[in-house]
């Protein structure tokens, strides 16, 4: 124990001596003074750089809102135009049904009135003959005579009314109206099906409305006030389409048209003008004159028969002969006019002449579709193939250059 303490004492003594033998010199102190930078404004602040985008952002927001507003207006307009076209389609569909029903009704008028007036006329003629044979029969002969006179007078009024309204012609008008309204309906349905809302413009909607109004004017439904004149002073083709404005086709766009096709269509127009339109106009005038003659003859004959039957039994047998003969002839005339439907024939020629006028106007105007498609449509409308249509145009050109008339084979379109 004593030795351990002695060793610790010796160790601590040696360490003290070693630290006292090593002396580290102290470094001198240097006082370095840093001069202060004179600053006038001690409230100096460092601001981050900023960019003046307030006006640009505001104008950008306004232009974006304006574009959105204009886009919404255009979208609302397209939706409205489509809705308007759908409304036109609904009216056209309704008119198809109306004209179809009216046509069936007026066809019944023609059959019933013709049968009734012929039965009345023939019955009155028979009674007039009986009363003339039994002229001395007293009261019985007078009763038969009076009945015959009344029947013939009634037949005269009915025939005059029939000849005024021409039921067969009214039926043909409604048939044509139904067919044309169906064409317009199919056209509108195709536009709604194929075109998007951007493709339906206000001009097209206005054109569809104008076509409906033109058809209403061309084929009116009422009989009083707006009924078409059945016996016009001169023959005029039917017109059921709006006036088309000439639109020049851009020559930079090919669109299937070339000089050869242009000349072909011009020759077709010449053929239509010089031969077919004139032929249908001539036939229409013939049908008009024939119908007018029959329309006058029927009431005149029944009227003469009615007056003659009133003089039966006054000492002369001539009155009975005249009454019987005129009544029989009146039945024949009525059958020819209304049974033969001369008014319908006149209306058919009127519409055929209108068809050629429309085709001529369509070819002459520059508002065209693809040239090859248009050529195919014209050929089919004229009942010809494309080769026959081109042959017709070539023959027409050669005959016109030589100053000759086009032969019947080349000019006959039907």
C-alpha positions in Angstrom: 0.0 0.0 0.0 2.8 2.4 1.0 4.7 1.5 -2.2 1.6 2.2 -4.4 1.3 5.7 -2.9 5.0 6.3 -3.3 4.8 5.5 -7.0 1.8 7.8 -7.6 3.8 10.6 -5.9 6.8 10.1 -8.2 4.5 10.0 -11.3 2.7 13.3 -10.5 6.1 15.0 -9.7 7.5 14.0 -13.1 4.5 15.3 -15.0 4.8 18.6 -13.2 8.3 19.0 -14.2 7.6 18.1 -17.8 4.9 20.8 -18.1 7.2 23.4 -16.5 10.0 22.5 -19.0 7.7 23.2 -22.1 6.6 26.8 -22.3 4.4 28.1 -25.2 4.9 31.8 -26.0 1.8 34.0 -26.1 0.9 35.8 -29.5 0.6 39.5 -29.4 -2.8 41.1 -29.7 -3.5 43.2 -32.9 -6.4 45.7 -32.9 -7.7 45.9 -36.5 -10.3 48.6 -37.1 -12.6 48.2 -40.1 -13.8 51.6 -41.4 -17.6 52.0 -41.6 -19.1 52.8 -45.0 -21.1 55.9 -44.7 -24.8 55.2 -45.5 -27.1 58.2 -45.8 -30.4 56.1 -45.7 -30.1 53.5 -43.1 -33.6 52.1 -44.2 -32.2 50.6 -47.5 -34.2 47.6 -48.6 -33.3 45.1 -51.3 -36.4 44.4 -53.5 -36.8 41.5 -55.8 -37.2 42.4 -59.4 -40.8 42.3 -60.6 -42.3 42.2 -64.2 -45.2 44.5 -65.1 -47.8 41.8 -66.3 -50.9 43.3 -64.7 -52.1 45.0 -67.9 -51.2 42.0 -70.1 -53.0 39.6 -67.8 -56.0 41.8 -67.7 -56.2 42.1 -71.6 -55.5 38.4 -72.0 -58.4 37.6 -69.6 -60.7 40.0 -71.5 -59.8 38.5 -75.0 -60.3 35.0 -73.6 -63.7 35.9 -72.2 -64.7 37.6 -75.5 -63.7 34.5 -77.5 -65.6 32.3 -75.2 -68.6 34.6 -75.5 -68.4 34.6 -79.3 -68.0 30.8 -79.3 -71.1 30.4 -77.2 -73.1 32.8 -79.4 -72.0 30.8 -82.5 -73.0 27.6 -80.9 -76.4 28.9 -79.8 -76.9 30.2 -83.4 -76.1 26.8 -84.9 -78.4 25.1 -82.4 -81.1 27.5 -83.3 -80.7 27.1 -87.0 -80.9 23.3 -86.6 -84.0 23.7 -84.5 -85.6 25.9 -87.2 -84.8 23.4 -89.9 -86.4 20.7 -87.9 -89.5 22.8 -87.5 -89.6 23.3 -91.3 -89.3 19.5 -91.7 -92.2 19.0 -89.4 -94.4 21.4 -91.4 -93.3 19.7 -94.7 -94.2 16.3 -93.3 -97.6 17.6 -92.2 -98.2 19.1 -95.7 -97.4 15.7 -97.3 -100.1 14.0 -95.4 -102.6 16.9 -95.9 -102.1 17.0 -99.7 -102.3 13.2 -99.9 -105.6 13.1 -98.0 -107.1 16.1 -100.0 -106.1 14.4 -103.2 -107.9 11.2 -102.3 -111.0 13.2 -101.2 -111.1 15.1 -104.5 -110.6 11.9 -106.5 -113.7 10.7 -104.8 -115.5 13.9 -105.7 -114.7 13.3 -109.4 -116.0 9.7 -109.4 -119.1 10.4 -107.3 -120.1 13.6 -109.0 -119.6 12.1 -112.5 -121.6 9.0 -111.7 -124.4 11.1 -110.1 -124.7 13.6 -112.8 -124.8 11.0 -115.5 -127.5 9.0 -113.7 -129.5 12.2 -113.2 -129.1 13.2 -116.9 -130.0 9.8 -118.3 -132.9 9.4 -116.0 -134.2 12.8 -117.0 -133.8 11.9 -120.7 -135.7 8.7 -120.2 -138.5 10.6 -118.4 -138.6 13.2 -121.1 -139.0 10.5 -123.7 -141.8 8.9 -121.8 -143.6 12.2 -121.3 -143.4 13.0 -125.0 -144.9 9.7 -125.9 -147.7 10.1 -123.4 -148.2 13.7 -124.0 -152.0 13.3 -123.9 -151.9 11.3 -120.7 -153.1 14.2 -118.6 -151.8 14.7 -115.1 -149.4 11.7 -115.2 -147.6 13.0 -118.3 -147.4 16.4 -116.7 -145.8 15.0 -113.6 -143.2 13.1 -115.6 -142.5 16.2 -117.6 -142.0 18.3 -114.5 -139.8 15.8 -112.9 -137.7 15.5 -116.1 -137.3 19.3 -116.2 -136.3 19.5 -112.6 -133.7 16.8 -113.0 -132.2 18.4 -116.0 -132.1 21.8 -114.3 -130.3 20.2 -111.4 -127.9 18.4 -113.7 -127.1 21.7 -115.4 -126.1 23.3 -112.1 -124.0 20.3 -111.0 -122.2 20.0 -114.3 -121.5 23.8 -114.3 -120.0 23.4 -110.8 -117.9 20.4 -111.8 -116.6 22.2 -114.9 -115.7 25.2 -112.8 -113.6 23.4 -110.2 -112.4 20.5 -112.5 -112.0 17.7 -109.9 -109.6 15.7 -112.0 -107.3 18.6 -112.3 -107.5 19.2 -108.6 -106.5 15.6 -108.0 -103.5 16.0 -110.2 -102.5 19.2 -108.4 -102.5 17.4 -105.1 -100.5 14.5 -106.5 -97.8 16.8 -107.7 -97.8 18.7 -104.5 -97.5 15.5 -102.5 -94.6 14.4 -104.7 -92.7 17.7 -104.5 -93.2 18.0 -100.7 -91.8 14.5 -100.4 -88.8 15.5 -102.4 -88.3 18.5 -100.1 -88.7 16.4 -97.0 -86.1 13.9 -98.2 -83.7 16.7 -99.0 -84.0 18.3 -95.6 -83.7 14.9 -93.9 -80.5 14.3 -95.8 -79.1 17.7 -94.8 -79.9 17.0 -91.1 -78.3 13.6 -91.3 -75.1 14.4 -93.2 -74.3 17.9 -92.1 -73.2 18.9 -88.7 -74.6 21.9 -86.8 -71.8 24.0 -88.3 -73.0 23.1 -91.8 -76.5 24.4 -91.4 -76.5 28.1 -92.2 -79.3 30.6 -91.9 -79.4 31.0 -95.7 -80.2 27.3 -96.1 -83.0 27.6 -93.6 -84.4 30.6 -95.4 -84.2 28.8 -98.7 -86.1 25.8 -97.3 -88.8 28.1 -95.9 -89.1 29.9 -99.3 -89.5 26.5 -101.1 -92.3 25.6 -98.8 -94.1 28.9 -99.5 -93.6 28.6 -103.2 -95.2 25.1 -103.1 -98.1 26.5 -101.1 -98.6 29.2 -103.8 -98.2 26.7 -106.7 -100.6 24.1 -105.3 -103.1 25.8 -102.9 -105.5 23.8 -100.8 -108.6 26.1 -100.6 -111.1 26.1 -103.4 -112.4 29.6 -102.8 -110.2 32.6 -103.4 -106.8 31.0 -104.0 -107.8 28.2 -106.4 -105.8 28.0 -109.6 -107.4 29.3 -112.7 -108.6 26.3 -114.6 -109.1 28.0 -117.9 -106.3 30.6 -118.3 -106.0 32.9 -121.2 -102.7 31.4 -122.2 -100.8 28.3 -121.3 -98.1 28.9 -118.7 -95.8 26.3 -117.1 -96.2 25.6 -113.5 -93.6 27.2 -111.2 -93.0 25.7 -107.7 -89.4 26.8 -107.0 -88.0 30.1 -105.7 -86.0 32.4 -108.0 -82.4 31.3 -108.0 -79.6 33.9 -108.1 -76.7 33.4 -110.4 -73.6 32.5 -108.6 -70.3 32.4 -110.5 -68.3 29.3 -110.0 -64.7 29.8 -109.2 -62.5 28.6 -112.1 -59.7 27.7 -109.8 -61.8 24.9 -108.4 -62.1 21.9 -110.7 -65.2 20.3 -109.2 -65.7 18.0 -112.1 -66.5 20.7 -114.7 -64.6 21.3 -117.9 -65.3 23.1 -121.3 -66.6 19.9 -122.9 -69.2 19.4 -120.2 -70.2 23.1 -120.3 -70.8 22.8 -124.0 -72.8 19.6 -123.5 -75.1 21.2 -121.0 -75.6 24.3 -123.3 -76.6 22.0 -126.1 -79.1 20.1 -123.8 -80.6 23.5 -122.9 -81.0 24.3 -126.6 -82.8 21.1 -127.2 -85.1 21.7 -124.3 -85.9 25.2 -125.5 -86.4 24.5 -129.1 -88.2 21.2 -129.2 -89.4 19.7 -125.9 -90.6 22.9 -124.1 -92.4 24.0 -127.3 -94.0 20.6 -127.8 -95.4 20.4 -124.3 -96.6 24.0 -124.6 -98.4 23.1 -127.9 -100.0 20.0 -126.3 -101.0 22.0 -123.3 -102.8 24.5 -125.4 -104.6 21.7 -127.2 -105.7 20.2 -123.9 -106.8 23.6 -122.6 -108.9 24.3 -125.7 -110.5 20.9 -125.7 -111.3 21.1 -122.0 -112.8 24.5 -122.4 -115.0 23.3 -125.3 -116.2 20.4 -123.3 -116.8 22.5 -120.2 -119.0 24.8 -122.1 -120.9 22.1 -124.1 -122.0 20.1 -121.0 -124.0 22.8 -119.2 -125.4 24.1 -122.5 -126.7 20.7 -123.6 -128.3 20.0 -120.3 -129.8 23.5 -120.2 -131.3 23.1 -123.6 -132.7 19.7 -122.6 -134.2 21.2 -119.4 -135.9 24.0 -121.4 -137.1 21.6 -124.1 -138.6 19.2 -121.6 -140.7 22.0 -120.3 -142.4 22.4 -123.7 -143.3 18.7 -124.1 -147.0 18.2 -124.7 -147.7 21.5 -126.4 -148.8 20.1 -129.7 -145.3 19.4 -131.0 -143.1 16.3 -130.6 -140.0 18.2 -131.4 -139.5 19.3 -127.8 -139.3 15.7 -126.6 -136.8 14.8 -129.3 -134.6 17.8 -128.5 -134.7 17.2 -124.7 -133.9 13.5 -125.1 -131.1 14.1 -127.6 -129.4 16.9 -125.7 -129.6 15.1 -122.4 -128.0 12.0 -124.0 -125.3 14.1 -125.6 -124.7 15.9 -122.3 -124.0 12.5 -120.6 -121.5 11.7 -123.4 -119.7 15.0 -123.0 -119.5 14.8 -119.3 -118.1 11.3 -119.6 -115.4 12.5 -122.0 -114.5 15.5 -119.9 -114.4 14.1 -116.4 -114.2 10.3 -117.1 -111.4 11.0 -119.6 -109.9 13.5 -117.1 -109.0 16.1 -119.6 -108.3 18.6 -116.8 -105.8 16.2 -115.4 -104.1 15.9 -118.8 -103.8 19.7 -119.0 -102.3 19.8 -115.5 -99.9 17.1 -116.5 -98.7 19.1 -119.5 -98.4 22.2 -117.3 -96.2 20.4 -114.8 -94.1 18.8 -117.5 -93.5 22.2 -119.0 -92.6 23.5 -115.5 -90.1 20.5 -115.2 -88.3 21.5 -118.3 -88.2 25.2 -117.2 -86.7 24.2 -113.9 -84.2 21.9 -115.6 -83.2 24.7 -118.0 -82.8 27.2 -115.2 -80.8 24.8 -113.1 -78.4 24.1 -116.0 -78.0 27.8 -116.9 -77.3 29.0 -113.4 -73.8 28.6 -111.9 -75.0 27.3 -108.6 -73.8 23.8 -109.3 -72.6 20.7 -107.6 -69.9 18.3 -108.9 -70.1 18.3 -112.7 -70.1 14.6 -113.2 -72.8 14.1 -110.6 -74.8 16.9 -112.2 -74.5 15.3 -115.6 -75.7 12.0 -114.3 -78.8 13.7 -112.7 -79.7 15.5 -115.9 -79.4 12.3 -117.9 -81.6 10.4 -115.5 -84.2 13.2 -115.4 -84.4 13.1 -119.2 -84.7 9.3 -119.2 -81.3 8.8 -120.9 -78.0 7.2 -120.2 -74.8 9.3 -120.1 -73.8 8.1 -123.6 -77.2 8.9 -125.0 -77.1 12.4 -123.4 -73.7 13.1 -124.9 -74.9 11.8 -128.3 -77.9 14.1 -128.1 -75.6 17.1 -127.4 -73.3 16.2 -130.3 -76.2 15.8 -132.7 -77.7 19.1 -131.6 -74.4 20.9 -132.1 -73.9 19.5 -135.6 -77.5 20.2 -136.7 -77.3 23.8 -135.3 -74.0 24.4 -137.1 -75.5 23.1 -140.4 -78.7 25.0 -139.9 -80.8 21.9 -139.8 -83.6 20.8 -137.5 -82.8 18.1 -135.0 -84.2 14.8 -136.0 -86.9 13.3 -133.9 -84.7 10.5 -132.5 -82.2 13.0 -131.2 -84.7 15.5 -129.8 -87.3 13.2 -128.2 -86.5 13.1 -124.5 -89.2 10.8 -123.5 
